[in-house]
């Protein structure tokens, strides 16, 4: 009598870890998550990044190596690196938010405690989402040009380690004090607009807690363009206040519309953009929607 035995193949997870995320304060949390994943009979491989951009290279080199999921562990910048390394591969993409702000985690309602993160990865519930593309770089959440992008481009990494996301607020105030009246030209659907600040958002939230584009959804093939039209220091502070008080998208001097493509230009060639919370190069930039979706692991 022949006895046939079948063995269930263990799921193999590749975790790409930024060990400096969150100022290096998340080591214990990460260890707890990995321990719980291993207890759930998952096979875990962890590769640490060693420099900016390394997450993308690791993902590119490993995405076809028979893993069942690629997981990015770090801040939103690390998640963006890994996204650009795996796209357009359809492998499930999980996240372990360890950064200063963790905007994507808040967008998908993933609680940032270790047990909830581990449970999300164990359950492996995926949702196809659409991502944006800025020139040749893909992004989960947003691209912006204006005082916020200047703040991101010039924020002190040392101060960021010391006081976390408050460093961005201080950088913003400094940019308000030293800024000149810069205007941006935005072309969409054959129309040209002028704005003092431009946000192209793929999700509802700005900074993880402020409503920016209330109708935006990651699973819809659409971006939202928001343009602040008034210039000057007073209006810059006013727009910041409106964002902090959840009123920004409803202001009558903020133009908002759904788009699939836009081009942002500026006469000053040194004006930066921010992509998913990190410096993303300088203008001009062409923004659109990805041709394929990404299978993002999300809470049930």
C-alpha positions as CSV (number, residue, x, y, z in Angstrom):
1,X,0.0,0.0,0.0
2,X,1.4,3.4,-1.1
3,X,1.0,6.2,1.4
4,X,1.2,9.7,-0.2
5,X,2.0,12.5,2.2
6,X,1.7,16.2,1.2
7,X,3.5,19.0,2.9
8,X,2.2,22.5,3.0
9,X,4.9,24.8,1.7
10,X,6.0,27.5,4.1
11,X,5.4,31.1,3.0
12,X,8.7,32.9,2.3
13,X,8.8,36.6,3.2
14,X,11.7,38.9,2.3
15,X,11.9,41.9,4.6
16,X,14.0,44.8,3.4
17,X,14.8,46.7,6.6
18,X,16.1,50.3,7.0
19,X,17.9,50.0,10.4
20,X,18.1,53.7,10.9
21,X,14.3,54.3,10.4
22,X,12.8,56.4,13.1
23,X,16.2,57.4,14.4
24,X,17.0,53.7,15.1
25,X,14.4,53.6,18.0
26,X,12.3,50.8,16.5
27,X,14.7,47.9,16.9
28,X,12.7,46.2,19.7
29,X,9.5,46.7,17.9
30,X,10.9,45.1,14.7
31,X,12.4,42.2,16.6
32,X,8.9,41.5,18.2
33,X,7.3,41.5,14.8
34,X,9.8,39.1,13.3
35,X,9.5,36.7,16.3
36,X,5.7,36.6,15.9
37,X,6.0,36.0,12.2
38,X,8.4,33.1,12.8
39,X,6.1,31.6,15.4
40,X,3.4,31.6,12.7
41,X,5.5,29.2,10.7
42,X,6.7,31.8,8.1
43,X,10.2,31.7,6.7
44,X,11.8,35.1,7.1
45,X,14.7,36.6,5.3
46,X,15.9,40.1,6.5
47,X,18.2,42.2,4.4
48,X,19.3,45.6,5.7
49,X,19.8,48.7,3.6
50,X,23.1,50.4,3.8
51,X,22.6,53.7,2.0
52,X,19.9,55.8,0.4
53,X,18.4,54.0,-2.6
54,X,19.7,50.6,-1.5
55,X,16.1,49.4,-0.8
56,X,15.3,49.7,-4.5
57,X,18.4,47.7,-5.5
58,X,17.7,44.9,-3.0
59,X,14.1,44.6,-4.2
60,X,15.1,44.6,-7.9
61,X,17.6,41.8,-7.2
62,X,15.3,39.6,-5.1
63,X,11.8,40.1,-6.4
64,X,12.0,37.0,-8.7
65,X,13.7,34.7,-6.1
66,X,10.6,32.6,-5.2
67,X,9.5,34.8,-2.3
68,X,5.8,34.9,-1.5
69,X,5.8,38.5,-0.2
70,X,8.2,41.4,-0.2
71,X,8.0,43.6,3.0
72,X,9.4,47.1,3.4
73,X,10.4,47.9,7.0
74,X,11.1,51.6,7.6
75,X,9.7,55.0,7.0
76,X,7.7,56.1,3.9
77,X,10.9,56.8,2.1
78,X,12.0,53.2,2.5
79,X,8.6,52.0,1.3
80,X,8.9,54.1,-1.8
81,X,12.4,52.7,-2.5
82,X,11.1,49.1,-2.3
83,X,8.0,50.0,-4.4
84,X,10.3,51.2,-7.2
85,X,12.3,48.1,-6.9
86,X,9.4,45.6,-7.3
87,X,7.1,47.4,-9.7
88,X,5.6,46.1,-12.1
89,X,5.9,42.7,-10.4
90,X,2.6,41.5,-8.9
91,X,4.1,40.0,-5.7
92,X,2.2,40.9,-2.6
93,X,3.8,44.0,-0.9
94,X,3.7,44.3,2.8
95,X,4.8,47.1,5.1
96,X,6.3,47.4,8.6
97,X,6.0,51.1,9.4
98,X,9.0,52.2,11.5
99,X,9.5,55.8,10.4
100,X,8.9,59.2,11.8
101,X,5.4,59.8,10.3
102,X,4.3,56.5,8.5
103,X,1.7,58.2,6.2
104,X,0.9,55.0,4.2
105,X,0.1,53.0,7.3
106,X,-2.3,55.7,8.4
107,X,-3.8,55.8,4.9
108,X,-4.7,52.1,5.0
109,X,-5.7,52.2,8.7
110,X,-2.8,49.9,9.8
111,X,-2.1,50.4,13.5
112,X,1.5,50.9,14.2
113,X,1.9,48.5,17.2
114,X,3.9,45.4,16.7
115,X,1.1,42.8,17.1
116,X,-1.3,44.5,14.6
117,X,1.5,44.8,12.0
118,X,2.5,41.2,12.4
119,X,-1.1,40.0,12.2
120,X,-1.6,42.0,9.0
121,X,1.3,40.2,7.4
122,X,0.2,36.8,8.6
123,X,-3.3,37.3,7.3
124,X,-1.8,38.5,4.0
125,X,-5.0,40.2,2.8
126,X,-4.1,42.0,-0.4
127,X,-5.9,44.9,-2.2
128,X,-4.9,46.0,-5.8
129,X,-4.0,49.7,-5.6
130,X,-3.0,52.2,-8.3
131,X,0.2,54.2,-7.8
132,X,1.4,57.5,-9.2
133,X,4.5,58.1,-11.3
134,X,6.6,61.2,-11.2
135,X,8.9,61.3,-14.2
136,X,10.4,57.9,-13.8
137,X,9.7,57.4,-10.1
138,X,6.7,55.6,-8.7
139,X,4.9,56.8,-5.5
140,X,2.2,55.6,-3.2
141,X,0.8,58.8,-1.8
142,X,1.8,62.2,-3.2
143,X,4.1,64.7,-5.0
144,X,4.2,68.3,-4.0
145,X,6.0,71.5,-5.0
146,X,6.1,74.6,-2.8
147,X,7.0,75.4,0.8
148,X,6.4,71.9,2.0
149,X,8.8,70.4,-0.6
150,X,11.4,73.0,0.3
151,X,10.9,72.1,4.0
152,X,11.4,68.4,3.2
153,X,14.5,69.1,1.0
154,X,16.2,71.2,3.6
155,X,15.1,69.5,6.9
156,X,18.0,68.7,9.2
157,X,18.5,64.9,9.5
158,X,20.1,65.5,12.9
159,X,17.1,67.5,14.1
160,X,14.8,64.9,12.7
161,X,16.5,62.2,14.8
162,X,16.2,64.3,17.9
163,X,12.6,65.6,17.7
164,X,11.0,63.5,15.0
165,X,8.3,65.0,12.8
166,X,8.5,68.4,14.7
167,X,11.6,69.0,12.6
168,X,9.5,69.4,9.5
169,X,7.4,72.1,11.2
170,X,10.6,74.0,12.1
171,X,11.9,73.6,8.6
172,X,8.6,74.9,7.2
173,X,8.7,78.0,9.4
174,X,12.2,78.7,8.3
175,X,11.2,78.4,4.7
176,X,8.3,80.8,5.2
177,X,10.7,83.4,6.7
178,X,13.3,83.1,3.9
179,X,11.1,82.3,0.9
180,X,10.4,84.5,-2.1
181,X,7.1,84.6,-3.9
182,X,7.6,81.6,-6.3
183,X,4.8,80.6,-8.7
184,X,4.3,77.3,-10.3
185,X,2.8,76.6,-13.7
186,X,0.6,73.5,-13.8
187,X,-0.7,72.0,-17.1
188,X,-3.6,69.5,-16.9
189,X,-6.0,68.4,-19.7
190,X,-4.8,71.2,-22.0
191,X,-5.4,73.9,-19.3
192,X,-2.7,76.0,-17.6
193,X,-2.9,77.1,-14.0
194,X,-0.7,79.3,-11.7
195,X,-0.3,78.4,-8.1
196,X,1.9,79.1,-5.1
197,X,1.8,75.5,-3.8
198,X,0.9,72.3,-5.7
199,X,-0.1,68.9,-4.3
200,X,-0.8,65.8,-6.4
201,X,-2.3,63.3,-4.0
202,X,-3.2,59.6,-4.4
203,X,-4.6,59.3,-0.9
204,X,-6.9,61.2,1.4
205,X,-4.3,62.3,4.0
206,X,-1.4,64.8,4.1
207,X,1.2,64.0,6.7
208,X,-0.8,61.0,7.9
209,X,-3.5,63.0,9.8
210,X,-4.7,66.0,7.8
211,X,-7.4,65.7,5.2
212,X,-6.0,66.8,1.9
213,X,-8.0,65.1,-0.8
214,X,-11.2,63.7,0.9
215,X,-12.4,61.8,-2.2
216,X,-9.1,60.1,-3.1
217,X,-8.8,56.4,-2.8
218,X,-5.7,54.2,-3.4
219,X,-7.8,51.6,-5.2
220,X,-9.2,54.1,-7.8
221,X,-7.2,54.9,-10.9
222,X,-7.2,58.6,-10.3
223,X,-5.0,61.3,-8.6
224,X,-6.2,64.6,-7.1
225,X,-4.6,67.9,-8.0
226,X,-4.7,70.7,-5.3
227,X,-3.4,74.2,-6.1
228,X,-3.2,77.0,-3.6
229,X,-3.5,80.2,-5.7
230,X,-2.6,83.0,-3.3
231,X,1.0,84.1,-2.6
232,X,2.9,85.7,0.2
233,X,4.0,84.8,3.7
234,X,0.7,85.6,5.3
235,X,-1.2,83.3,2.9
236,X,1.5,80.5,3.3
237,X,0.8,80.6,7.1
238,X,-2.9,80.7,6.5
239,X,-2.8,77.6,4.2
240,X,-0.7,75.8,6.8
241,X,-3.3,76.6,9.4
242,X,-6.1,75.4,7.1
243,X,-4.3,72.1,6.6
244,X,-3.8,71.7,10.4
245,X,-7.5,72.4,11.0
246,X,-8.7,70.0,8.3
247,X,-10.1,72.9,6.2
248,X,-7.5,73.0,3.4
249,X,-9.4,71.2,0.6
250,X,-12.5,73.3,1.3
251,X,-10.8,76.8,1.0
252,X,-12.1,78.9,-1.9
253,X,-8.6,79.8,-3.0
254,X,-7.5,76.1,-3.3
255,X,-8.4,74.6,-6.6
256,X,-9.1,70.8,-6.4
257,X,-9.8,68.3,-9.2
258,X,-9.3,64.7,-10.2
259,X,-6.7,64.1,-12.9
260,X,-4.8,61.3,-14.6
261,X,-1.9,63.5,-15.8
262,X,-0.3,66.8,-15.0
263,X,3.0,68.7,-15.7
264,X,4.5,71.1,-13.1
265,X,7.0,73.7,-14.0
266,X,8.8,76.6,-12.4
267,X,11.0,79.4,-13.7
268,X,13.5,78.6,-10.9
269,X,15.2,75.4,-12.0
270,X,16.4,74.7,-8.4
271,X,12.9,74.2,-7.0
272,X,12.5,70.8,-5.4
273,X,9.6,68.4,-5.2
274,X,8.9,66.0,-2.4
275,X,7.7,62.4,-3.2
276,X,6.2,60.4,-0.3
277,X,7.8,62.6,2.3
278,X,11.4,62.6,0.8
279,X,13.2,64.9,-1.6
280,X,12.3,63.8,-5.1
281,X,14.5,65.9,-7.4
282,X,13.8,69.2,-9.0
283,X,11.2,70.6,-11.4
284,X,9.9,70.2,-14.1
285,X,8.0,67.0,-13.5
286,X,5.4,65.0,-15.4
287,X,2.9,63.1,-13.1
288,X,0.6,60.3,-14.1
289,X,-0.9,56.9,-13.1
290,X,0.8,53.6,-13.2
291,X,-0.2,51.1,-16.0
292,X,-0.4,48.2,-13.5
293,X,-1.7,48.0,-10.0
294,X,0.3,46.9,-6.9
295,X,-1.0,44.2,-4.5
296,X,-0.7,45.9,-1.2
297,X,-1.1,43.9,2.0
298,X,-3.7,45.7,4.1
299,X,-5.7,45.0,7.4
300,X,-9.0,43.2,7.0
